């Protein structure tokens, strides 16, 4: 039987049949992000199944057990509230999940989400929870939407960090050496989002970036502290090479490119993006262009792009350039962009671990490189510099015209979609 690389389960105690409980809403939100996750090409993508457990088949019973052995890794999100705490059997049900995870040696993650105050279930008493007071009964759909985006952001970043730590820990234990510089941080606690932007566009971009830092500041909102925003001079340490600090942040996390008109011509922006491709880091382009550019940077391609509709710039005058009007960009839009970036980071992390396991099981040569994006010239320039390589990449196979271009540039290159790796 084919084993899923990763499964996500959302567990909650339903208040009544069909009720729109926080757990049901969160399961739906995670499914919309993960169960259709990936770079869809010709109808083929990479998905992470999201399943749920909320009530038993008989009144008063707990749900059916979770078979952790059905996936290589599992994440169980337990949405804990007063209903779960008082219902008989739920403490034991969660404790059995925790015991299974312990027996599997750390391959899985138990993630509590506390929607009301009170003591945690004994099995989760020592775990830091996502504290997310849910909107009250009179909460609007707008309030629920904001709650869901914040909790989903928090949970996805935690899951990414767990998967990254597990994969890099396995590579270190196996003595795997990566040919792209210094070792990555093995014990990832958060995801670092490197904010790549062009200062020439004015203070607007900087003000927008500062909004990312306050992604959940108020007392009654969900705090998203599983994401670190890296903004050049604000996050570099004096006395150390800022370029090396930039490279480490890009290598250990993901790159968000805020693509304004000036972005294409800024050398530092291009260096940041090429560094992310060298390290095979997740990249998302946030298209904020206004009037256009005379020359687009040729290596912006092959990554996801999101666009904010109706981007507005202030009216400039002599000696005063136009600036991005950040007041017209809502918090919901910022959260939407971050969710798109985290979806790409999750896809790449889980797909890479899955592909590396299949490559190892298939007895592929040591010159095999796993690339979580369909390869292009900027990716291959680094990978093929040290000799012949076999590049394993996501299905479906790239087109014949692309294969011909890459073969002309790298005659010793072999391209192989994951489905063709020997089983």
N, C-alpha and C positions, 0 to 999 in steps of 0.2 A: 504494500500500500504506500502511495506517495505521501510523504510527511510534509505538512506545512512548515515553512521556516519559522514563522511567528504567528501566534494567535493571541488576540486580545479578548478578554472576557470582562463584561460589566455585570456586577452582582449587586442587587439591591432587594429590599423587602417591599413588595408592592403594597400600597395602601388599600387598593381594591382593584378588581379586574378592569383593565383598560385605562387606569388612571394615568394622567400625565405627571408621574412622579419625577423628581430630579434624575433618578437613575435611568429612567426610560428616555428622557430627553438627552442625557449625556451619551447613552448607547447610540442613539440616532446620530448625534453630532460626530462621534468618533467614527462611526460607520461611513459617514459622508466624506470624511477626510482620509480614511485608511483603506476601506474596502474597495475603493476604485482608485487606489493610490498608484501614481507612477506616470512615466512618460508614455502616453498612449501613442503608438505608431501602428498604422494599419489595423487598428482595432485590438492590438495586443498591449497589455499593460501588466504591471506587477501589483498584486493586491495583498493586503493583510486582513484576514478574516476577523471580524468583530462579532462575537457571540454574547449572549446574555443569559443570566440566571436570575429569576426574580420570584418565582413561586413554584410550589410542588404540583404534581398532578392531582393530588388529593387535598381537600381543605385542611389547613393547619400543618401541612408537611413542608419541608424545605425542598429546594430544587434538586434535580438529579445531579450527581457528582460531576466534577470536571475531570476529564481524562488528560492530564498533563503530558502523558506519553505520546499523544497524537500530534505534537508539534515539537520542533527542536527547542524553541523558547516560548514561554508563555508570560503574559502580563495579565494579572487579575486585578481589576479596579473595583474596589469595594466601596460603594456609596453608602456611608453609615449615617443613620439618623435615629430619632427616638423610636420609630417603628421597628427597626431592626434590633435595637437594644432590648426591647420588651418582648419580642416574639420568641417563643420557645424554640430551641433547636438551632438558631442562627449562630450563636457563639460556637457551638460544636462544629457546625458546617464550615465556618471560616477557619477554625483551628485545624480541621482536617486538610484544608487546602494548604495552610502554612506548613503543616508537617510533611506533606508531599513535596513541597518546594525545598524544604531543608534536606530531604532525602536525595533530591536531584542535584545537590551541590552548588546552588547559586545560579542555575541556568535561567531561573524565572524571577519575576518581580511581583510582589504584593504591594499594591498602591492604594492606601486609604484616602477617601474623599469624605470629609466630615461636613455635612450640611446643616448640622445643629450642634449646639453646645452639649457637653456631657462627657462622661468617661468612655474611652474606647473599649471595644471588645477585647477580652484578655489576649487573644492571639495577635492583636495589633497594638497593644499598649506601649510597646517600645519603638514603634515606627512613627516617623514624622509624617503627618497627614497633610494633604492639601486642604486647608481650611477655607471652606467655600459656603458661607451662609447663603441658603437659597432664597430667592425672592418670596415674599409672603403670598398668601392666597390672592391678594389683589394685584400681584405683580403683572405688569404688562408684558406683551410679547417682546417689546424692545428691551425690557429689563432682563427677561429670560435669554434673549439673544446675546446680550453683553455677558451675562453669567456663563453661558455655554462657551463663548469664544475664549474667555479667560481660563476656565477650567480645562478646556481642550488644549490651549497653548501650554499651560503648566504641565499637563499630563504627557503630551507628546514630547516636550523637552526632557522630562524625566525618563521616559522610555528610551529616547535616543541616547541619553547619557549611559543608561544601563547597558544597552546593546553595544555601544562603542567600547565601554570598559570590558565587557565580556569578550568581544572580538579581539581587541588588542592584547588582553591578557592571554588568550589562547595563542596568539601569534608569538608573544614573548616566551611562553612556555615551550613552544615548538622550535624556538630559535630562528623564526622567520625574520629576515632582514629586508627592509624596504630601501630602495635605491633613490630616495628623495630627501636626503639630509637627515637632520636630527630626529630622534625617536619622538613619536607622538605621546602626549600625556595619556598614561594608561588608566588612571583612576579619574575618569571624567565625572564631574558632579553636576555640571551645567553645560548647556551649549553656548558657545561664544558666537555672536553674530557680528562679523566685521562689517562696518558701515562704510562702503566705498562711495565717495561722492566728490564732486568738483566744487572747490571753494569759489571758483570764478563766477558761479551763478549767484553769488551774494549770500547774505545772512539767512535767506529763506531756508536753504537746505540744512544749515546748521540748526536753526530753530526746529525744523521738522525732526531732525535726529534727536534733539533733546526730548521731544515728545515720546520717543521710544523708551527713554529711561523711566518715564512716569507711566508705564503701561498699566499699573494698578496701584495708585497711591493712596486712595481714600480709605477711611476706616471700614466702611460697609461693603467694599468691593473685594473681589478675589485678588490676592497678591500673587503675582507671577514672578517668583524669584528663582526660577529654573533657567532663565535666559539672561546672559550677560551681553550688553551692547558694548562694542569696542569702537571708540571714536577717536582716532589718531592722537592728537596732542593731549586730550583729556585722559587717556588711559595708558600712555607710555610712561616709563620710569626714567627719571633723570640719571645721567651717567652711563646709560646703556644704549647700544645701537638701536635707533628707532626702526630701521629697516628689518633687523632681526626680530624685534618685538612684533612688528607687523606680520612677518612671515610665520612666526609661531602662532599668533592668533588666527591667521587664515588657515594654517595647517590643522589646528586643533578644533576648528569649528566650521562655520559656514559663511559665505560671502553674500551680502545683499548690496547689489549695485543700484544706486539711485541715478538713473540715466537721464540727466538733463541735457540740454543742447551742448553745453561745454564739455560734457563727460568724455566724448569721443576723442577730443584733442589733448587731454591732460595726461602727461607721461606717467604720473604716479597712479592714476586710475587704471591705466593700461597695465602697469607693473603689478598692481594688486590683482587684477583679473587673471593675468597670465600666471601669477603665483598660485592662485586657486586652481587653475587647470593643471599646473605642474603637480600639485599635491592631491589632485582628484577630489577636491573638497566640493561640497554642495554649493551651487550658485543659483541665485534668482535675480533676474533683471526687473527692476521696477521702472517702467517706462514713464518718465515725467517730461518728455520732450515737448517743446513749445513751437518754435519756428523751423527747426530742422538744423542740419549741419552739412558742411560742404564735403566732409569725408567721414563715413562711419568706420569705426574700428573693425577690422576684418575678423577678429576672433571673439566677438560677442555672441556668436551663434552656438547652436547645439545645447542650449540650456532653456529652462522655462522662463517665460516672460509674463508679467501681469501689468495691466495698464489701468490707471485711475482715470475714469472718464472726466471730460471737461476740466482738465488741469488749467488753473488760472495763474497768470503772472501779473504783478503790478505794472502800471504804465510807467515807463522810464522817461527820462528827459536828458538834456545835455549834461554829460558827466555823471549821470546816475543810471546805472544799468537796470533792466527789468529784473525783478526778483520773484521767486516762487511765492505765491500767496498761500501760506500754510494754514490760514484760518478756514479755508474752504475744504481742507482735508480732515475728515472726521476721525475720531478714535476708532470707530468701527472699520474704517478703511485701512488704518494702520494695522489693526488686528488681522484683517483679511490677508494683508500682504505677509505678515509674519506666519500665519497659518500655511500659506502657500510655500514659504521657505522651509518650514518645519516638515511639511509633507515631502518635499524633495529630499531633505536631509534624512528622514526616516526611510524613504524608499531606497536611497543609496546605501545606507548603513545596513539595512536588513538584506537587501539584494547582494551586497558584497560578501557578507558572512555566508549566505546561502551558496553563492557561486564558488567561494573559496573551498567550502566543504565538498562540493561536487567535483571541483578540479582535483582536489587531493584524492578523493575516492576513485576518480577515473584514471589515476596514474599519469596525469599530464606532466610534461617536462618542467624543470625548474625555471625555464625561461618564459613560462606562461605568466601573463599579467591580467588581472581581473580589472575591468574598467566599467563602472556602473553607468556610464553614458555611452551611447554609440560613439566610437572614436572618430576624431577629426584631426586635422593637421597639428593644432596646438597641443593636443593630448599626446600624439605620437612622437612629436619632436623630442620630448623628454624620455619617453619609454624606449625608443629605438636607438638612442644615442650610444648605448653600450653593447649593441650587437643585435642579432636576430631575436625576434620576439613573436610569441603567439598571444594575441589579444582576444580575451573572452569578454563578450559584451552582451547586453540584454537583447532578447528577440524583439522583433523579427530581424532577419538579415538586412544589412544596409543595401541600398540599391546598387545596381551594377555600375552606374556612372560614378558613384562615390568610391566603390571598390577599385575602379580603374585609376582614379585620381590618387588614391592612397598607395596603390601598388607602384605607380610611377614615382612617387616621392620616396617610398620606402620599399625597395625591391625585395628585401629579406623579411618582410612582414607577412604573417599569417593571421587572418581574421576568422574568428569562430563565434557564432552566436551560442548562447548557453545551451540551447536545445541540442547542439551537435557534440557536446562534451561526452566522451564515452562513459557509459554507466557501469 
